[in-house]
């Protein structure tokens, strides 16, 4: 599986996309990883701060890379926390994800043809070992 680029905060196109999405400059953590096998690294962004986090976790946005210098919001997930993994398994051409959500634990998120599920706390628990061959920690 490919390498992950963590915290590429010098990517001006991505920062513009995040600031446009949030309508402000917001603190965030980010990892770039090609989730849909199109040769472009998509962005998994975990927003931080009281506007984006609550007792269940924080908001996570997946930005699809349209080109090397253009990103568009793809999926919005609430109640999300670390660790966030890209799994070796795929659904409809997109890597499955596993995120932690408070009260449920580590869950499995599968792409539904349009987006990832918006509320991870309703997803099935991920019962396998996260560090197994082929899985990649995006934000650990």
N, CA and C atoms as an extended XYZ file, in Angstrom:
420
Properties=species:S:1:pos:R:3:atomname:S:1:resname:S:1:resid:I:1 pbc="F F F"
N         0.843       -1.174        0.000 N   UNK     1
C         0.000        0.000        0.000 CA  UNK     1
C         0.890        1.240        0.000 C   UNK     1
N         0.347        2.336       -0.430 N   UNK     2
C         1.082        3.584       -0.597 CA  UNK     2
C         1.502        4.215        0.732 C   UNK     2
N         2.396        5.165        0.625 N   UNK     3
C         2.835        5.917        1.799 CA  UNK     3
C         1.838        7.030        2.110 C   UNK     3
N         1.821        7.435        3.354 N   UNK     4
C         0.916        8.478        3.832 CA  UNK     4
C         1.711        9.752        4.070 C   UNK     4
N         1.145       10.858        3.669 N   UNK     5
C         1.752       12.153        3.950 CA  UNK     5
C         0.958       12.775        5.094 C   UNK     5
N         1.585       12.907        6.257 N   UNK     6
C         0.897       13.406        7.444 CA  UNK     6
C         1.223       14.879        7.659 C   UNK     6
N         0.197       15.627        8.029 N   UNK     7
C         0.311       17.053        8.354 CA  UNK     7
C         0.931       17.892        7.243 C   UNK     7
N         0.415       17.794        6.011 N   UNK     8
C         0.932       18.633        4.925 CA  UNK     8
C         0.320       20.032        4.980 C   UNK     8
N         0.582       20.755        6.061 N   UNK     9
C        -0.053       22.057        6.264 CA  UNK     9
C         0.541       23.150        5.383 C   UNK     9
N         1.508       22.789        4.551 N   UNK    10
C         2.051       23.755        3.595 CA  UNK    10
C         1.350       23.637        2.242 C   UNK    10
N         0.323       22.820        2.138 N   UNK    11
C        -0.433       22.643        0.903 CA  UNK    11
C        -1.487       23.749        0.829 C   UNK    11
N        -1.198       24.815        0.097 N   UNK    12
C        -2.083       25.980        0.080 CA  UNK    12
C        -3.456       25.663       -0.502 C   UNK    12
N        -3.534       24.777       -1.482 N   UNK    13
C        -4.833       24.421       -2.061 CA  UNK    13
C        -5.705       23.724       -1.026 C   UNK    13
N        -5.118       22.846       -0.255 N   UNK    14
C        -5.873       22.145        0.782 CA  UNK    14
C        -6.299       23.110        1.885 C   UNK    14
N        -5.410       23.977        2.299 N   UNK    15
C        -5.755       24.944        3.346 CA  UNK    15
C        -6.888       25.849        2.878 C   UNK    15
N        -6.861       26.276        1.615 N   UNK    16
C        -7.965       27.082        1.064 CA  UNK    16
C        -9.273       26.302        1.114 C   UNK    16
N        -9.239       25.029        0.734 N   UNK    17
C       -10.453       24.205        0.744 CA  UNK    17
C       -10.998       24.055        2.161 C   UNK    17
N       -10.120       23.837        3.127 N   UNK    18
C       -10.557       23.695        4.522 CA  UNK    18
C       -11.129       25.010        5.033 C   UNK    18
N       -10.438       26.118        4.789 N   UNK    19
C       -10.926       27.421        5.254 CA  UNK    19
C       -12.246       27.794        4.591 C   UNK    19
N       -12.416       27.460        3.323 N   UNK    20
C       -13.687       27.713        2.641 CA  UNK    20
C       -14.790       26.867        3.262 C   UNK    20
N       -14.489       25.611        3.541 N   UNK    21
C       -15.488       24.715        4.130 CA  UNK    21
C       -15.910       25.187        5.521 C   UNK    21
N       -14.941       25.596        6.336 N   UNK    22
C       -15.238       25.964        7.725 CA  UNK    22
C       -15.618       27.434        7.884 C   UNK    22
N       -15.495       28.224        6.840 N   UNK    23
C       -15.756       29.668        6.872 CA  UNK    23
C       -14.840       30.413        7.836 C   UNK    23
N       -13.703       29.836        8.145 N   UNK    24
C       -12.750       30.470        9.064 CA  UNK    24
C       -11.444       29.701        9.028 C   UNK    24
N       -10.446       30.265        9.684 N   UNK    25
C        -9.218       29.509        9.886 CA  UNK    25
C        -9.433       28.640       11.114 C   UNK    25
N        -9.321       27.355       10.934 N   UNK    26
C        -9.598       26.382       11.980 CA  UNK    26
C        -8.380       25.503       12.175 C   UNK    26
N        -8.132       25.122       13.414 N   UNK    27
C        -7.043       24.194       13.689 CA  UNK    27
C        -7.479       22.798       13.252 C   UNK    27
N        -6.557       22.029       12.713 N   UNK    28
C        -6.892       20.705       12.203 CA  UNK    28
C        -5.650       19.840       12.127 C   UNK    28
N        -5.886       18.542       12.037 N   UNK    29
C        -4.848       17.573       11.697 CA  UNK    29
C        -5.249       16.962       10.370 C   UNK    29
N        -4.268       16.599        9.551 N   UNK    30
C        -4.581       16.097        8.217 CA  UNK    30
C        -3.579       15.033        7.799 C   UNK    30
N        -4.073       14.089        7.023 N   UNK    31
C        -3.218       13.099        6.370 CA  UNK    31
C        -3.670       12.991        4.919 C   UNK    31
N        -2.716       12.871        4.003 N   UNK    32
C        -3.024       12.692        2.582 CA  UNK    32
C        -2.802       11.239        2.209 C   UNK    32
N        -3.792       10.671        1.532 N   UNK    33
C        -3.747        9.257        1.156 CA  UNK    33
C        -4.713        9.054       -0.002 C   UNK    33
N        -4.340        8.310       -1.000 N   UNK    34
C        -5.206        8.051       -2.157 CA  UNK    34
C        -6.269        7.027       -1.760 C   UNK    34
N        -7.432        7.513       -1.371 N   UNK    35
C        -8.506        6.632       -0.895 CA  UNK    35
C        -9.227        5.906       -2.019 C   UNK    35
N        -9.250        6.477       -3.233 N   UNK    36
C       -10.059        5.915       -4.320 CA  UNK    36
C        -9.239        5.434       -5.514 C   UNK    36
N        -7.948        5.260       -5.326 N   UNK    37
C        -7.079        4.666       -6.343 CA  UNK    37
C        -7.074        5.416       -7.671 C   UNK    37
N        -7.198        6.755       -7.624 N   UNK    38
C        -7.153        7.536       -8.865 CA  UNK    38
C        -5.788        8.191       -9.095 C   UNK    38
N        -4.819        7.875       -8.232 N   UNK    39
C        -3.481        8.425       -8.372 CA  UNK    39
C        -3.283        9.768       -7.692 C   UNK    39
N        -4.335       10.320       -7.089 N   UNK    40
C        -4.256       11.600       -6.380 CA  UNK    40
C        -4.495       11.365       -4.893 C   UNK    40
N        -3.734       12.052       -4.059 N   UNK    41
C        -3.892       11.869       -2.615 CA  UNK    41
C        -5.037       12.729       -2.094 C   UNK    41
N        -6.049       12.056       -1.556 N   UNK    42
C        -7.186       12.715       -0.927 CA  UNK    42
C        -6.779       13.134        0.484 C   UNK    42
N        -7.555       14.010        1.105 N   UNK    43
C        -7.215       14.524        2.432 CA  UNK    43
C        -8.233       14.061        3.465 C   UNK    43
N        -7.737       13.492        4.542 N   UNK    44
C        -8.554       13.152        5.704 CA  UNK    44
C        -8.227       14.210        6.747 C   UNK    44
N        -9.226       15.041        7.075 N   UNK    45
C        -9.015       16.207        7.929 CA  UNK    45
C        -9.833       16.055        9.206 C   UNK    45
N        -9.167       16.077       10.342 N   UNK    46
C        -9.835       16.048       11.640 CA  UNK    46
C        -9.793       17.467       12.194 C   UNK    46
N       -10.978       18.103       12.232 N   UNK    47
C       -11.069       19.478       12.720 CA  UNK    47
C       -10.945       19.496       14.238 C   UNK    47
N       -10.431       20.593       14.777 N   UNK    48
C       -10.231       20.720       16.222 CA  UNK    48
C       -10.932       21.973       16.733 C   UNK    48
N       -11.126       22.024       18.033 N   UNK    49
C       -11.679       23.222       18.659 CA  UNK    49
C       -13.139       23.063       19.021 C   UNK    49
N       -13.627       23.993       19.830 N   UNK    50
C       -14.985       23.892       20.375 CA  UNK    50
C       -16.073       23.978       19.308 C   UNK    50
N       -15.789       24.586       18.169 N   UNK    51
C       -16.789       24.634       17.092 CA  UNK    51
C       -16.960       23.292       16.397 C   UNK    51
N       -15.975       22.407       16.534 N   UNK    52
C       -15.976       21.161       15.775 CA  UNK    52
C       -15.937       19.910       16.637 C   UNK    52
N       -15.753       20.065       17.939 N   UNK    53
C       -15.619       18.906       18.821 CA  UNK    53
C       -16.625       18.982       19.959 C   UNK    53
N       -17.108       17.819       20.354 N   UNK    54
C       -18.015       17.710       21.486 CA  UNK    54
C       -17.654       16.489       22.300 C   UNK    54
N       -18.563       16.058       23.141 N   UNK    55
C       -18.279       14.935       24.040 CA  UNK    55
C       -18.083       13.620       23.288 C   UNK    55
N       -18.634       13.493       22.094 N   UNK    56
C       -18.513       12.251       21.331 CA  UNK    56
C       -17.328       12.207       20.391 C   UNK    56
N       -16.681       13.335       20.183 N   UNK    57
C       -15.552       13.393       19.258 CA  UNK    57
C       -15.604       14.662       18.433 C   UNK    57
N       -14.877       14.670       17.342 N   UNK    58
C       -14.761       15.854       16.486 CA  UNK    58
C       -15.295       15.561       15.082 C   UNK    58
N       -15.433       16.602       14.299 N   UNK    59
C       -15.860       16.460       12.912 CA  UNK    59
C       -14.654       16.122       12.041 C   UNK    59
N       -14.857       15.147       11.169 N   UNK    60
C       -13.836       14.764       10.200 CA  UNK    60
C       -14.393       15.015        8.802 C   UNK    60
N       -13.587       15.615        7.952 N   UNK    61
C       -13.978       15.857        6.567 CA  UNK    61
C       -13.009       15.109        5.662 C   UNK    61
N       -13.559       14.384        4.703 N   UNK    62
C       -12.743       13.787        3.654 CA  UNK    62
C       -12.855       14.704        2.443 C   UNK    62
N       -11.718       15.211        1.988 N   UNK    63
C       -11.670       16.028        0.783 CA  UNK    63
C       -11.127       15.169       -0.349 C   UNK    63
N       -11.884       15.088       -1.440 N   UNK    64
C       -11.439       14.351       -2.620 CA  UNK    64
C       -10.513       15.256       -3.429 C   UNK    64
N        -9.375       14.722       -3.816 N   UNK    65
C        -8.456       15.475       -4.675 CA  UNK    65
C        -8.993       15.449       -6.103 C   UNK    65
N        -9.210       16.620       -6.668 N   UNK    66
C        -9.652       16.748       -8.056 CA  UNK    66
C        -8.426       16.834       -8.961 C   UNK    66
N        -7.375       17.447       -8.444 N   UNK    67
C        -6.068       17.534       -9.099 CA  UNK    67
C        -5.056       17.714       -7.973 C   UNK    67
N        -3.800       17.885       -8.323 N   UNK    68
C        -2.794       18.081       -7.277 CA  UNK    68
C        -2.966       19.393       -6.529 C   UNK    68
N        -3.729       20.326       -7.101 N   UNK    69
C        -3.901       21.616       -6.436 CA  UNK    69
C        -5.371       22.004       -6.264 C   UNK    69
N        -6.247       20.997       -6.215 N   UNK    70
C        -7.667       21.288       -6.019 CA  UNK    70
C        -8.336       20.164       -5.240 C   UNK    70
N        -9.062       20.534       -4.184 N   UNK    71
C        -9.765       19.572       -3.338 CA  UNK    71
C       -11.218       19.995       -3.197 C   UNK    71
N       -12.111       19.007       -3.123 N   UNK    72
C       -13.512       19.327       -2.860 CA  UNK    72
C       -14.006       18.469       -1.700 C   UNK    72
N       -14.895       19.032       -0.848 N   UNK    73
C       -15.440       18.242        0.255 CA  UNK    73
C       -16.172       17.023       -0.289 C   UNK    73
N       -15.942       15.903        0.322 N   UNK    74
C       -16.519       14.650       -0.145 CA  UNK    74
C       -17.435       14.019        0.899 C   UNK    74
N       -16.969       13.903        2.137 N   UNK    75
C       -17.738       13.280        3.211 CA  UNK    75
C       -17.512       14.045        4.504 C   UNK    75
N       -18.586       14.227        5.265 N   UNK    76
C       -18.504       14.848        6.587 CA  UNK    76
C       -18.943       13.813        7.615 C   UNK    76
N       -18.088       13.573        8.595 N   UNK    77
C       -18.371       12.601        9.643 CA  UNK    77
C       -18.284       13.300       10.989 C   UNK    77
N       -19.265       13.074       11.831 N   UNK    78
C       -19.256       13.654       13.169 CA  UNK    78
C       -18.713       12.626       14.160 C   UNK    78
N       -18.644       13.006       15.410 N   UNK    79
C       -18.225       12.150       16.538 CA  UNK    79
C       -17.069       11.206       16.201 C   UNK    79
N       -16.010       11.777       15.659 N   UNK    80
C       -14.848       11.007       15.217 CA  UNK    80
C       -13.634       11.373       16.063 C   UNK    80
N       -12.798       10.382       16.326 N   UNK    81
C       -11.560       10.625       17.062 CA  UNK    81
C       -10.486        9.694       16.531 C   UNK    81
N        -9.281        9.890       17.022 N   UNK    82
C        -8.151        9.034       16.674 CA  UNK    82
C        -8.257        7.726       17.427 C   UNK    82
N        -7.702        6.680       16.901 N   UNK    83
C        -6.962        6.552       15.654 CA  UNK    83
C        -7.885        6.451       14.438 C   UNK    83
N        -7.382        6.951       13.315 N   UNK    84
C        -8.086        6.884       12.033 CA  UNK    84
C        -7.200        6.088       11.085 C   UNK    84
N        -7.755        5.019       10.535 N   UNK    85
C        -7.000        4.109        9.668 CA  UNK    85
C        -7.655        3.996        8.300 C   UNK    85
N        -6.839        3.890        7.263 N   UNK    86
C        -7.279        3.431        5.944 CA  UNK    86
C        -7.022        1.933        5.937 C   UNK    86
N        -8.055        1.168        5.678 N   UNK    87
C        -7.940       -0.286        5.705 CA  UNK    87
C        -7.556       -0.811        4.329 C   UNK    87
N        -7.016       -1.999        4.306 N   UNK    88
C        -6.638       -2.606        3.025 CA  UNK    88
C        -7.875       -2.993        2.221 C   UNK    88
N        -9.000       -3.222        2.888 N   UNK    89
C       -10.246       -3.574        2.195 CA  UNK    89
C       -10.840       -2.333        1.530 C   UNK    89
N       -11.615       -2.573        0.467 N   UNK    90
C       -12.242       -1.486       -0.277 CA  UNK    90
C       -13.703       -1.812       -0.537 C   UNK    90
N       -14.508       -0.755       -0.652 N   UNK    91
C       -15.912       -0.879       -1.020 CA  UNK    91
C       -16.189        0.130       -2.124 C   UNK    91
N       -16.682       -0.340       -3.247 N   UNK    92
C       -17.005        0.497       -4.403 CA  UNK    92
C       -15.829        1.394       -4.801 C   UNK    92
N       -14.622        0.828       -4.762 N   UNK    93
C       -13.437        1.528       -5.233 CA  UNK    93
C       -12.774        2.456       -4.234 C   UNK    93
N       -13.320        2.575       -3.038 N   UNK    94
C       -12.746        3.431       -1.994 CA  UNK    94
C       -12.285        2.562       -0.830 C   UNK    94
N       -11.121        2.924       -0.250 N   UNK    95
C       -10.649        2.211        0.934 CA  UNK    95
C       -11.659        2.355        2.061 C   UNK    95
N       -11.915        1.260        2.770 N   UNK    96
C       -12.695        1.338        3.993 CA  UNK    96
C       -11.865        2.093        5.021 C   UNK    96
N       -12.547        2.762        5.939 N   UNK    97
C       -11.881        3.490        7.011 CA  UNK    97
C       -12.281        2.896        8.351 C   UNK    97
N       -11.440        3.067        9.330 N   UNK    98
C       -11.795        2.750       10.709 CA  UNK    98
C       -11.438        3.958       11.554 C   UNK    98
N       -12.409        4.421       12.343 N   UNK    99
C       -12.203        5.566       13.226 CA  UNK    99
C       -12.669        5.185       14.623 C   UNK    99
N       -12.192        5.928       15.596 N   UNK   100
C       -12.643        5.730       16.972 CA  UNK   100
C       -13.774        6.710       17.239 C   UNK   100
N       -14.826        6.219       17.876 N   UNK   101
C       -15.898        7.098       18.314 CA  UNK   101
C       -16.204        6.759       19.768 C   UNK   101
N       -16.245        7.769       20.605 N   UNK   102
C       -16.439        7.557       22.042 CA  UNK   102
C       -17.788        6.910       22.308 C   UNK   102
N       -17.785        5.924       23.173 N   UNK   103
C       -19.012        5.212       23.513 CA  UNK   103
C       -19.206        3.956       22.692 C   UNK   103
N       -18.596        3.893       21.527 N   UNK   104
C       -18.714        2.720       20.658 CA  UNK   104
C       -17.374        2.029       20.488 C   UNK   104
N       -16.317        2.797       20.376 N   UNK   105
C       -14.989        2.243       20.135 CA  UNK   105
C       -14.603        2.380       18.678 C   UNK   105
N       -13.742        1.500       18.233 N   UNK   106
C       -13.256        1.528       16.852 CA  UNK   106
C       -14.344        0.964       15.939 C   UNK   106
N       -14.704        1.697       14.880 N   UNK   107
C       -15.786        1.274       13.986 CA  UNK   107
C       -15.291        1.178       12.546 C   UNK   107
N       -16.054        0.470       11.734 N   UNK   108
C       -15.769        0.258       10.317 CA  UNK   108
C       -16.661        1.168        9.490 C   UNK   108
N       -16.065        1.933        8.581 N   UNK   109
C       -16.813        2.832        7.704 CA  UNK   109
C       -16.572        2.439        6.258 C   UNK   109
N       -17.656        2.108        5.561 N   UNK   110
C       -17.570        1.713        4.160 CA  UNK   110
C       -18.210        2.782        3.287 C   UNK   110
N       -17.578        3.061        2.168 N   UNK   111
C       -18.102        4.002        1.187 CA  UNK   111
C       -19.396        3.433        0.614 C   UNK   111
N       -20.456        4.258        0.539 N   UNK   112
C       -21.764        3.768        0.090 CA  UNK   112
C       -22.090        4.102       -1.362 C   UNK   112
N       -21.098        4.549       -2.115 N   UNK   113
C       -21.330        4.954       -3.493 CA  UNK   113
C       -21.405        6.459       -3.641 C   UNK   113
N       -21.666        7.156       -2.531 N   UNK   114
C       -21.736        8.615       -2.520 CA  UNK   114
C       -20.756        9.200       -1.506 C   UNK   114
N       -20.737        8.620       -0.302 N   UNK   115
C       -19.886        9.147        0.767 CA  UNK   115
C       -19.655        8.068        1.822 C   UNK   115
N       -18.857        8.416        2.811 N   UNK   116
C       -18.722        7.577        3.999 CA  UNK   116
C       -19.875        7.926        4.943 C   UNK   116
N       -20.257        7.023        5.853 N   UNK   117
C       -21.359        7.314        6.788 CA  UNK   117
C       -21.084        8.576        7.609 C   UNK   117
N       -22.113        9.385        7.807 N   UNK   118
C       -21.938       10.663        8.501 CA  UNK   118
C       -21.862       10.526       10.018 C   UNK   118
N       -22.392        9.446       10.564 N   UNK   119
C       -22.388        9.263       12.015 CA  UNK   119
C       -21.714        7.945       12.381 C   UNK   119
N       -20.416        7.962       12.636 N   UNK   120
C       -19.701        6.724       12.947 CA  UNK   120
C       -20.231        5.982       14.171 C   UNK   120
N       -20.888        6.683       15.094 N   UNK   121
C       -21.377        5.997       16.292 CA  UNK   121
C       -22.469        4.984       15.962 C   UNK   121
N       -23.035        5.052       14.768 N   UNK   122
C       -24.058        4.094       14.334 CA  UNK   122
C       -23.472        2.949       13.513 C   UNK   122
N       -22.179        2.997       13.239 N   UNK   123
C       -21.522        1.977       12.408 CA  UNK   123
C       -21.153        0.758       13.249 C   UNK   123
N       -20.916       -0.345       12.553 N   UNK   124
C       -20.516       -1.588       13.218 CA  UNK   124
C       -19.107       -1.453       13.780 C   UNK   124
N       -18.881       -2.096       14.916 N   UNK   125
C       -17.541       -2.089       15.500 CA  UNK   125
C       -16.567       -2.805       14.583 C   UNK   125
N       -15.340       -2.308       14.572 N   UNK   126
C       -14.262       -2.955       13.823 CA  UNK   126
C       -13.574       -3.908       14.777 C   UNK   126
N       -13.709       -5.196       14.526 N   UNK   127
C       -13.266       -6.209       15.472 CA  UNK   127
C       -11.889       -6.781       15.150 C   UNK   127
N       -11.311       -6.410       14.036 N   UNK   128
C       -10.015       -6.970       13.652 CA  UNK   128
C        -8.875       -6.120       14.220 C   UNK   128
N        -7.668       -6.594       14.048 N   UNK   129
C        -6.492       -5.873       14.509 CA  UNK   129
C        -6.179       -4.732       13.551 C   UNK   129
N        -6.079       -3.519       14.081 N   UNK   130
C        -5.811       -2.356       13.226 CA  UNK   130
C        -4.452       -2.430       12.555 C   UNK   130
N        -3.481       -2.959       13.253 N   UNK   131
C        -2.114       -2.969       12.724 CA  UNK   131
C        -1.816       -4.164       11.837 C   UNK   131
N        -2.848       -4.797       11.293 N   UNK   132
C        -2.596       -5.944       10.424 CA  UNK   132
C        -2.057       -5.487        9.074 C   UNK   132
N        -1.488       -6.412        8.354 N   UNK   133
C        -0.834       -6.137        7.082 CA  UNK   133
C        -1.769       -5.410        6.116 C   UNK   133
N        -1.297       -4.298        5.589 N   UNK   134
C        -2.063       -3.567        4.587 CA  UNK   134
C        -2.834       -2.383        5.127 C   UNK   134
N        -3.174       -2.361        6.410 N   UNK   135
C        -3.857       -1.207        6.990 CA  UNK   135
C        -2.838       -0.107        7.252 C   UNK   135
N        -3.254        1.143        7.079 N   UNK   136
C        -2.349        2.275        7.284 CA  UNK   136
C        -2.952        3.259        8.281 C   UNK   136
N        -2.187        3.606        9.311 N   UNK   137
C        -2.614        4.633       10.265 CA  UNK   137
C        -2.531        5.990        9.579 C   UNK   137
N        -3.654        6.682        9.474 N   UNK   138
C        -3.665        8.021        8.897 CA  UNK   138
C        -3.391        9.051        9.986 C   UNK   138
N        -4.184        9.016       11.038 N   UNK   139
C        -3.994        9.887       12.199 CA  UNK   139
C        -4.092        9.000       13.424 C   UNK   139
N        -2.966        8.776       14.069 N   UNK   140
C        -2.903        7.820       15.175 CA  UNK   140
C        -2.806        8.526       16.505 C   UNK   140
